[in-house]
Amino acid sequence: MTSFTDARDSLGALDADAAAALISAAADVTLILGEGGVIRDIAAGSDDLDRALAREALIGRAWADTVAEDSRPKIGEILADAAANAPPRWRHVNQIGGAGAPLPLLVHARRLPGGARTVVFGRDLRPIADLQQRLVEAQASLERDYSRLRQAETRYRLLFQTAAEPVLIADAASGRIIEANPAAAGLPVRPARRLIGTPLLELFDPASRPGIETLLAALRITGRADAVVGRLAGQAQDSIVSATLFRQDGATLLLVRFAQTPGDETTVTLPRQKSKLLTLIDASPDGFVVTDGDGRVLAANAAFLEMTQLAAEEQARGETLDRWLGRSRVDLDVLLATLRGGAPVRLFATTLRGAFAATREVEISAAAVVNSGSQAFGFTIRDVGPRRAPPPQADAAATRSVEQLTELIGRVPLKELVREATDVIERLCIEAALELTNDNRASAAEMLGLSRQSLYVKLRRYGLIGPDDGGEGD
């Protein structure tokens, strides 16, 4: 510690007020102690610190009684050093504030000339303590996150290492293998440890490489692709190859899996009859769609794609069936509610809309299946437009039957249905009046509240008399 060369000349003659101002400005907290270490006065550098200290409650008390228990031995040492005019040492003490909370201070003391008073200079350590606390919390949070990441890595590493099927990880840009699990050692190409750095396509027979290239290209473009059948080089048995795209550390990687194809005794396969059934469904002239429990398309055959004017199954996959079915969401809701209730649907009449606004009359039959806890629905869609008679025009001479009107609900606007229903009722009333009057048209007109001429017009309209009948045959 060094002092001014000539303090009197540098500072001049200072009065008590000027000295107090300098002392207060030199520290965050200044304590003036009297005999026995009793606090005589306190100066704080900010209002916040003044409130935290509650100095009115401290004045008149021994300084050692106003600090935390662990800081009391330090108070005696600080005052002893000040009394001996020893070189000052900054010490950390916890001052008890007005609310009872510890207030961390870094202090040292100097004895004033005359030996009656001691000045204690203190620096507020709360900002540093807060920073240290945040640092500790951040470190603890990092350690927790690191622990979770390590646990997750351990779980997935264990899954990767113990998987029964060969799994490779390859770089999507270069196509080279960067990691292989132990099961990949069973590949007849080379040991797993020597797979690292090998181009993925080199593992396959030249005849299978175009299919694998198509799989990888679809992954890069759409992010997903269906599994393909490929043959590894030097192997007589085909394998089912599937791949998934993912990102890690800014790089795009491929997770490639190999599964055995039907024909291996260790593989569970569908019976031959079931395989034929699936092939027939795919080639069926009726549309067939499989959806999840919410009506989203999982798979569809070629006939459905033709009905909906779609070029590929990928365009339908993931879409809800009501995009093409019916005039609104109502039809699909009715179908799903019935299927969820456990009942099959038979010959549900509705319409099917194509991607380019073409519509056709269809009948739908559907059933629900539950597999591994998840529900799926299968829909058979048959085009019945060619076998149905075209609906007559609004001014047609003949009226529809009640059964025909019922079939038109949902396919014909309500206004036309009401007009058709009115015609049906009117014709039935005229026929009943003629029957009650033994075909006496004059009496029938009077019974119906019509003029004879109006009755004849309606009879001709509904085809109940010939065009040449003058209406005089009463």
C-alpha positions as CSV (number, residue, x, y, z in Angstrom):
1,M,0.0,0.0,0.0
2,T,1.3,3.5,-0.9
3,S,0.2,6.9,0.3
4,F,0.2,10.4,-1.2
5,T,3.7,12.0,-1.4
6,D,2.4,15.2,0.2
7,A,-1.2,14.7,1.4
8,R,-1.5,18.2,2.9
9,D,-0.3,19.8,-0.3
10,S,-2.4,17.5,-2.5
11,L,-5.6,17.6,-0.7
12,G,-5.4,20.9,1.0
13,A,-7.0,21.8,4.3
14,L,-10.1,19.6,4.5
15,D,-12.9,20.4,7.0
16,A,-15.0,17.6,8.5
17,D,-17.8,17.8,5.9
18,A,-15.3,17.5,3.0
19,A,-13.6,14.6,4.7
20,A,-16.9,12.9,5.3
21,A,-17.9,13.3,1.7
22,L,-14.6,11.9,0.5
23,I,-14.8,8.9,2.9
24,S,-18.4,8.2,1.8
25,A,-17.5,8.3,-1.9
26,A,-14.5,6.1,-1.4
27,A,-16.6,3.1,-0.3
28,D,-20.1,1.6,-0.7
29,V,-20.6,1.5,3.1
30,T,-18.7,3.5,5.8
31,L,-19.0,2.8,9.5
32,I,-17.7,5.1,12.2
33,L,-16.9,3.1,15.3
34,G,-16.3,4.5,18.8
35,E,-14.8,2.9,21.9
36,G,-15.5,-0.9,22.1
37,G,-16.4,-1.1,18.4
38,V,-19.8,0.6,18.9
39,I,-21.3,2.0,15.7
40,R,-21.6,5.8,16.0
41,D,-22.6,6.6,12.4
42,I,-23.2,5.0,9.0
43,A,-22.9,6.3,5.4
44,A,-24.3,4.3,2.4
45,G,-23.4,5.0,-1.2
46,S,-27.0,4.3,-2.5
47,D,-30.6,4.3,-1.3
48,D,-30.9,0.6,-2.0
49,L,-28.0,-0.2,0.2
50,D,-29.2,2.2,2.9
51,R,-32.6,0.4,3.0
52,A,-30.8,-3.0,3.1
53,L,-28.7,-1.9,6.1
54,A,-31.5,-0.3,8.2
55,R,-28.8,1.9,9.8
56,E,-31.2,3.3,12.4
57,A,-31.3,-0.1,13.9
58,L,-27.5,-0.5,13.9
59,I,-26.4,2.8,15.4
60,G,-25.5,2.4,19.1
61,R,-24.8,-1.3,18.8
62,A,-21.5,-3.1,18.8
63,W,-20.4,-3.9,15.3
64,A,-19.6,-7.5,16.3
65,D,-23.3,-8.0,17.3
66,T,-24.6,-6.9,13.9
67,V,-22.8,-9.5,11.8
68,A,-23.4,-13.2,11.2
69,E,-22.0,-15.7,13.7
70,D,-19.2,-16.8,11.4
71,S,-18.0,-13.2,10.9
72,R,-17.7,-12.2,14.5
73,P,-14.1,-13.5,15.0
74,K,-13.1,-11.5,11.9
75,I,-14.4,-8.3,13.5
76,G,-12.0,-8.6,16.5
77,E,-9.1,-9.2,14.1
78,I,-10.0,-6.2,11.9
79,L,-10.3,-3.8,14.9
80,A,-7.0,-5.1,16.4
81,D,-5.2,-4.5,13.1
82,A,-6.7,-1.0,13.0
83,A,-5.6,-0.2,16.6
84,A,-2.1,-1.4,15.8
85,N,-2.0,0.6,12.5
86,A,-1.1,-2.6,10.7
87,P,-1.3,-2.6,6.9
88,P,-5.0,-3.0,6.0
89,R,-6.3,-6.3,4.8
90,W,-9.7,-6.7,3.0
91,R,-11.9,-9.2,4.8
92,H,-15.2,-10.7,3.9
93,V,-18.0,-10.3,6.5
94,N,-21.7,-10.9,6.4
95,Q,-23.5,-7.9,7.8
96,I,-27.0,-8.6,9.0
97,G,-29.5,-6.2,7.3
98,G,-32.8,-4.9,8.4
99,A,-34.7,-7.8,7.1
100,G,-32.4,-10.3,8.8
101,A,-30.8,-11.3,5.5
102,P,-27.0,-11.4,5.3
103,L,-25.4,-8.5,3.3
104,P,-21.9,-9.6,2.0
105,L,-19.3,-6.9,2.4
106,L,-15.6,-6.6,1.8
107,V,-14.2,-4.4,4.6
108,H,-11.1,-3.0,6.2
109,A,-10.6,-0.4,9.0
110,R,-8.4,2.5,9.8
111,R,-8.0,4.2,13.1
112,L,-8.5,8.0,13.1
113,P,-5.8,10.3,14.6
114,G,-6.4,10.6,18.4
115,G,-7.2,6.9,18.7
116,A,-10.9,7.4,19.7
117,R,-12.6,6.5,16.4
118,T,-12.2,3.9,13.7
119,V,-13.4,4.2,10.1
120,V,-14.6,0.9,8.5
121,F,-14.7,1.0,4.6
122,G,-16.9,-1.6,3.0
123,R,-17.6,-2.7,-0.6
124,D,-21.0,-4.2,-1.5
125,L,-20.5,-7.8,-2.7
126,R,-24.1,-8.4,-3.7
127,P,-23.6,-7.9,-7.4
128,I,-20.6,-10.3,-7.3
129,A,-22.6,-12.8,-5.2
130,D,-25.5,-12.7,-7.6
131,L,-23.2,-13.3,-10.5
132,Q,-21.6,-16.2,-8.7
133,Q,-25.0,-17.6,-7.9
134,R,-26.1,-17.4,-11.5
135,L,-22.8,-19.0,-12.5
136,V,-23.4,-21.9,-10.1
137,E,-27.0,-22.3,-11.3
138,A,-25.8,-22.3,-15.0
139,Q,-23.1,-24.8,-14.2
140,A,-25.6,-27.0,-12.4
141,S,-28.0,-26.7,-15.4
142,L,-25.2,-27.6,-17.8
143,E,-24.3,-30.6,-15.7
144,R,-28.0,-31.8,-15.7
145,D,-28.3,-31.4,-19.4
146,Y,-25.0,-33.2,-20.0
147,S,-26.1,-36.0,-17.8
148,R,-29.4,-36.4,-19.7
149,L,-27.6,-36.3,-23.0
150,R,-25.1,-38.9,-21.8
151,Q,-28.0,-41.1,-20.5
152,A,-29.8,-40.8,-23.8
153,E,-26.7,-41.5,-25.8
154,T,-26.1,-44.6,-23.6
155,R,-29.6,-45.9,-24.3
156,Y,-29.5,-45.3,-28.0
157,R,-25.9,-46.6,-28.3
158,L,-27.0,-49.8,-26.5
159,L,-30.0,-50.1,-28.8
160,F,-27.7,-49.6,-31.8
161,Q,-25.2,-52.2,-30.6
162,T,-27.7,-54.8,-29.6
163,A,-30.1,-54.5,-32.7
164,A,-30.5,-57.9,-34.3
165,E,-30.7,-56.4,-37.8
166,P,-27.7,-54.8,-39.5
167,V,-27.7,-51.0,-39.2
168,L,-25.4,-48.6,-41.0
169,I,-25.0,-44.9,-40.7
170,A,-23.8,-43.1,-43.9
171,D,-23.1,-39.6,-44.9
172,A,-25.9,-38.4,-47.2
173,A,-23.6,-36.2,-49.3
174,S,-20.7,-38.6,-50.0
175,G,-22.6,-41.8,-49.5
176,R,-19.8,-43.3,-47.4
177,I,-20.4,-45.4,-44.3
178,I,-19.3,-43.7,-41.1
179,E,-20.6,-46.2,-38.5
180,A,-21.9,-49.8,-38.4
181,N,-23.4,-51.9,-35.6
182,P,-22.0,-55.4,-34.6
183,A,-24.9,-57.1,-36.5
184,A,-23.5,-55.6,-39.7
185,A,-20.5,-57.9,-39.2
186,G,-22.8,-60.6,-40.4
187,L,-23.1,-59.1,-43.8
188,P,-21.2,-61.3,-46.3
189,V,-19.4,-58.4,-47.8
190,R,-16.6,-57.6,-45.2
191,P,-16.1,-57.2,-41.4
192,A,-18.1,-54.4,-39.8
193,R,-14.9,-52.5,-38.8
194,R,-13.8,-52.5,-42.4
195,L,-17.1,-51.1,-43.6
196,I,-16.2,-47.6,-42.3
197,G,-15.4,-45.3,-45.3
198,T,-16.8,-47.7,-47.9
199,P,-19.3,-46.2,-50.3
200,L,-22.8,-47.6,-49.5
201,L,-23.5,-48.5,-53.1
202,E,-20.5,-50.8,-53.3
203,L,-22.2,-53.2,-50.8
204,F,-24.9,-54.1,-53.4
205,D,-24.9,-56.2,-56.5
206,P,-24.7,-54.1,-59.6
207,A,-28.2,-55.1,-60.6
208,S,-29.6,-53.7,-57.3
209,R,-27.8,-50.4,-57.3
210,P,-30.3,-48.4,-59.5
211,G,-33.0,-49.3,-56.9
212,I,-30.8,-48.2,-54.0
213,E,-29.9,-44.9,-55.9
214,T,-33.7,-44.3,-56.4
215,L,-34.3,-44.8,-52.6
216,L,-31.5,-42.4,-51.7
217,A,-32.6,-39.8,-54.2
218,A,-36.2,-39.9,-52.9
219,L,-34.9,-39.5,-49.3
220,R,-32.9,-36.4,-50.3
221,I,-35.9,-34.8,-52.1
222,T,-38.8,-35.7,-49.9
223,G,-37.2,-36.8,-46.6
224,R,-38.9,-40.2,-46.8
225,A,-39.0,-43.2,-49.1
226,D,-40.5,-46.7,-49.1
227,A,-38.3,-49.7,-48.5
228,V,-36.9,-51.5,-51.6
229,V,-35.6,-55.0,-52.2
230,G,-31.9,-55.2,-53.0
231,R,-29.2,-57.9,-53.1
232,L,-25.9,-57.5,-51.4
233,A,-22.8,-58.2,-53.5
234,G,-21.9,-61.9,-53.4
235,Q,-25.2,-62.9,-51.7
236,A,-27.9,-65.1,-53.1
237,Q,-30.7,-63.9,-50.8
238,D,-32.4,-60.5,-51.4
239,S,-32.7,-58.1,-48.5
240,I,-35.3,-55.4,-47.7
241,V,-33.4,-52.1,-47.5
242,S,-35.0,-49.1,-45.7
243,A,-33.4,-45.8,-44.9
244,T,-34.2,-42.7,-42.8
245,L,-32.8,-39.2,-43.2
246,F,-31.7,-37.2,-40.1
247,R,-29.4,-34.3,-39.2
248,Q,-26.6,-34.2,-36.7
249,D,-24.0,-31.5,-36.0
250,G,-25.0,-29.7,-39.2
251,A,-24.5,-32.8,-41.4
252,T,-27.2,-34.9,-43.1
253,L,-26.9,-38.6,-42.4
254,L,-28.6,-41.8,-43.5
255,L,-29.7,-44.6,-41.1
256,V,-29.8,-47.7,-43.3
257,R,-31.4,-50.9,-42.1
258,F,-31.4,-54.4,-43.7
259,A,-34.1,-57.0,-43.1
260,Q,-34.5,-60.5,-44.5
261,T,-37.0,-61.1,-47.3
262,P,-39.6,-63.9,-47.3
263,G,-37.9,-67.1,-48.0
264,D,-35.6,-67.3,-45.1
265,E,-36.8,-69.8,-42.5
266,T,-36.2,-67.3,-39.7
267,T,-38.5,-64.7,-41.2
268,V,-42.2,-64.6,-40.5
269,T,-44.0,-64.4,-43.8
270,L,-47.6,-64.1,-44.9
271,P,-49.3,-67.3,-46.2
272,R,-49.3,-67.6,-49.9
273,Q,-53.0,-67.1,-50.1
274,K,-52.8,-63.8,-48.1
275,S,-50.1,-62.5,-50.3
276,K,-52.3,-63.3,-53.3
277,L,-55.2,-61.5,-51.6
278,L,-53.1,-58.3,-51.2
279,T,-52.0,-58.5,-54.8
280,L,-55.6,-58.8,-55.9
281,I,-56.7,-55.9,-53.8
282,D,-54.0,-53.7,-55.3
283,A,-55.1,-54.7,-58.8
284,S,-58.9,-54.5,-58.0
285,P,-61.0,-52.2,-60.3
286,D,-62.7,-50.9,-57.1
287,G,-60.9,-48.3,-55.1
288,F,-59.4,-49.5,-51.8
289,V,-58.0,-47.2,-49.1
290,V,-56.5,-47.8,-45.7
291,T,-56.6,-44.9,-43.2
292,D,-55.6,-44.4,-39.6
293,G,-58.1,-43.7,-36.8
294,D,-58.5,-40.0,-37.9
295,G,-59.2,-40.8,-41.5
296,R,-55.7,-40.0,-42.9
297,V,-54.7,-42.1,-45.8
298,L,-52.0,-44.7,-45.1
299,A,-52.2,-46.7,-48.4
300,A,-54.3,-46.8,-51.5
301,N,-54.5,-48.9,-54.6
302,A,-54.3,-47.9,-58.2
303,A,-58.1,-47.8,-58.7
304,F,-58.5,-45.2,-56.0
305,L,-55.7,-43.1,-57.5
306,E,-57.5,-43.2,-60.9
307,M,-60.8,-42.2,-59.3
308,T,-59.3,-39.2,-57.5
309,Q,-57.1,-38.2,-60.5
310,L,-53.8,-38.6,-58.6
311,A,-50.6,-39.6,-60.2
312,A,-48.9,-41.3,-57.3
313,E,-49.8,-42.8,-53.9
314,E,-47.5,-40.3,-52.2
315,Q,-50.0,-37.5,-53.1
316,A,-52.7,-39.2,-51.2
317,R,-50.7,-40.5,-48.2
318,G,-51.2,-38.4,-45.1
319,E,-54.3,-36.5,-46.4
320,T,-57.7,-37.0,-44.9
321,L,-60.2,-38.9,-46.9
322,D,-62.7,-36.0,-46.9
323,R,-60.5,-34.2,-49.3
324,W,-62.1,-36.4,-52.0
325,L,-65.2,-37.9,-50.3
326,G,-68.7,-36.4,-50.2
327,R,-69.8,-32.8,-50.4
328,S,-68.5,-32.0,-46.9
329,R,-66.8,-33.5,-43.9
330,V,-70.2,-34.9,-42.8
331,D,-69.9,-38.1,-44.8
332,L,-66.5,-39.0,-43.4
333,D,-67.6,-38.2,-39.9
334,V,-70.6,-40.6,-40.3
335,L,-68.4,-43.3,-41.6
336,L,-65.7,-42.9,-38.9
337,A,-68.3,-42.8,-36.1
338,T,-69.9,-46.0,-37.3
339,L,-66.5,-47.8,-37.6
340,R,-65.3,-46.6,-34.2
341,G,-68.5,-48.1,-32.7
342,G,-67.4,-51.5,-34.0
343,A,-70.0,-51.8,-36.8
344,P,-69.0,-52.3,-40.4
345,V,-70.4,-50.0,-43.2
346,R,-72.1,-51.5,-46.2
347,L,-73.1,-49.7,-49.4
348,F,-72.9,-46.2,-48.1
349,A,-73.9,-43.9,-51.1
350,T,-72.0,-40.7,-51.6
351,T,-69.9,-38.9,-54.2
352,L,-66.1,-38.9,-54.9
353,R,-64.4,-35.8,-56.1
354,G,-61.2,-35.9,-58.2
355,A,-58.3,-33.6,-58.0
356,F,-59.5,-31.8,-61.2
357,A,-63.2,-31.4,-60.0
358,A,-64.5,-34.6,-61.7
359,T,-67.2,-36.2,-59.6
360,R,-68.7,-39.7,-59.6
361,E,-71.4,-41.6,-57.7
362,V,-69.9,-44.2,-55.4
363,E,-70.8,-46.8,-52.8
364,I,-68.5,-47.4,-49.9
365,S,-68.1,-50.4,-47.7
366,A,-65.7,-50.3,-44.8
367,A,-64.4,-52.2,-41.7
368,A,-62.1,-51.5,-38.8
369,V,-59.1,-53.4,-37.5
370,V,-57.0,-53.0,-34.4
371,N,-53.3,-53.8,-34.7
372,S,-50.8,-53.3,-31.8
373,G,-53.2,-51.0,-30.0
374,S,-53.7,-48.7,-33.0
375,Q,-56.9,-48.6,-35.1
376,A,-57.0,-48.6,-38.8
377,F,-59.9,-48.5,-41.3
378,G,-60.2,-50.1,-44.7
379,F,-62.6,-48.6,-47.3
380,T,-63.8,-50.2,-50.5
381,I,-65.0,-47.6,-53.0
382,R,-67.1,-48.7,-56.0
383,D,-68.1,-46.5,-58.9
384,V,-71.9,-47.0,-59.4
385,G,-72.5,-44.0,-61.7
386,P,-72.8,-46.0,-64.9
387,R,-75.5,-48.4,-63.5
388,R,-77.7,-45.6,-62.0
389,A,-80.3,-43.9,-64.2
390,P,-79.5,-40.2,-64.8
391,P,-81.6,-37.9,-62.7
392,P,-84.6,-36.5,-64.6
393,Q,-84.8,-32.7,-65.2
394,A,-86.9,-30.5,-63.0
395,D,-89.7,-30.2,-65.7
396,A,-89.9,-33.9,-66.3
397,A,-93.5,-35.3,-66.6
398,A,-93.0,-38.1,-64.2
399,T,-92.3,-37.6,-60.5
400,R,-89.9,-39.6,-58.3
401,S,-91.0,-42.1,-55.7
402,V,-90.3,-41.6,-52.0
403,E,-87.5,-44.1,-52.2
404,Q,-85.9,-42.2,-55.1
405,L,-86.1,-38.9,-53.2
406,T,-84.4,-40.5,-50.2
407,E,-81.5,-41.7,-52.3
408,L,-81.0,-38.1,-53.7
409,I,-80.3,-36.6,-50.2
410,G,-76.8,-35.2,-50.2
411,R,-76.5,-35.3,-54.0
412,V,-79.3,-32.9,-55.0
413,P,-79.8,-29.3,-53.6
414,L,-82.6,-29.0,-51.0
415,K,-84.6,-26.7,-53.1
416,E,-84.9,-29.3,-55.9
417,L,-85.8,-32.0,-53.3
418,V,-88.6,-29.9,-51.9
419,R,-90.0,-29.3,-55.3
420,E,-89.8,-33.0,-56.1
421,A,-91.5,-33.9,-52.8
422,T,-94.3,-31.4,-53.5
423,D,-95.0,-33.0,-56.9
424,V,-95.1,-36.4,-55.3
425,I,-97.6,-35.3,-52.7
426,E,-99.7,-33.5,-55.3
427,R,-99.9,-36.5,-57.6
428,L,-100.8,-38.9,-54.7
429,C,-103.6,-36.5,-53.7
430,I,-105.0,-36.4,-57.2
431,E,-104.9,-40.2,-57.6
432,A,-106.6,-40.6,-54.2
433,A,-109.4,-38.1,-55.2
434,L,-110.0,-39.9,-58.5
435,E,-110.2,-43.3,-56.7
436,L,-112.7,-41.9,-54.1
437,T,-114.9,-40.5,-56.8
438,N,-114.7,-43.5,-59.1
439,D,-112.7,-41.5,-61.6
440,N,-115.2,-38.7,-61.7
441,R,-113.0,-35.7,-62.5
442,A,-115.6,-33.0,-61.8
443,S,-116.2,-34.4,-58.3
444,A,-112.4,-34.9,-57.8
445,A,-111.8,-31.3,-58.8
446,E,-114.4,-30.1,-56.3
447,M,-112.9,-32.3,-53.6
448,L,-109.4,-30.9,-54.2
449,G,-110.6,-27.3,-54.4
450,L,-109.5,-27.0,-58.0
451,S,-111.2,-25.9,-61.1
452,R,-111.8,-28.6,-63.7
453,Q,-109.4,-26.9,-66.1
454,S,-106.6,-26.8,-63.4
455,L,-107.2,-30.5,-62.6
456,Y,-106.9,-31.4,-66.3
457,V,-103.6,-29.5,-66.6
458,K,-102.2,-31.4,-63.6
459,L,-103.5,-34.7,-64.9
460,R,-101.6,-34.1,-68.2
461,R,-98.5,-33.0,-66.3
462,Y,-98.4,-36.2,-64.3
463,G,-99.3,-38.5,-67.2
464,L,-102.7,-39.5,-65.7
465,I,-104.5,-38.8,-69.0
466,G,-103.5,-38.9,-72.6
467,P,-102.7,-35.8,-74.6
468,D,-105.8,-36.2,-76.7
469,D,-108.2,-36.6,-73.8
470,G,-110.3,-33.5,-73.8
471,G,-111.3,-34.1,-70.2
472,E,-115.0,-34.6,-70.9
473,G,-115.2,-38.2,-69.9
474,D,-116.8,-37.6,-66.6
